[in-house]
Amino acid sequence: MTIDPQFLDVNSAVIAIKRLNNVKAIAEEQLAHCRAQLASENEMLASIQIELKARPVEASLKASEKAYRLGIKAWKLSIDAYERDVEACKAEIEHIQRRVPDARLHS
């Protein structure tokens, strides 16, 4: 969602900033969810690794360990993506506010 703030009046700049703040809030919620899920997956992986020490030949435990490692990798990728989304929104908001300083007062 790229907005060219060069041509915005104050009202449209304020609307754009509010929309970007909403998008940023959603990304931050998703980021928090991903971090919670990552923590949960890390705990489960640690538990499985403890069990694997007791029963190293258990094939289902080895498969579970592999699955959790993949899940952890996926959550980390999601976290990176949402962090980039949040930073992009912040940068775009700052850009609009620099181009239309009065928008900062109304948003």
Secondary structure, 3 states (H helix, E strand, C coil): CCCCHHHCCHHHHHHHHHHHHHHHHHHHHHHHHHHHHHHHHHHHHHHHHHHHHHCCCCHHHHHHHHHHHHHHHHHHHHHHHHHHHHHHHHHHHHHHHHHCHHHHHHC
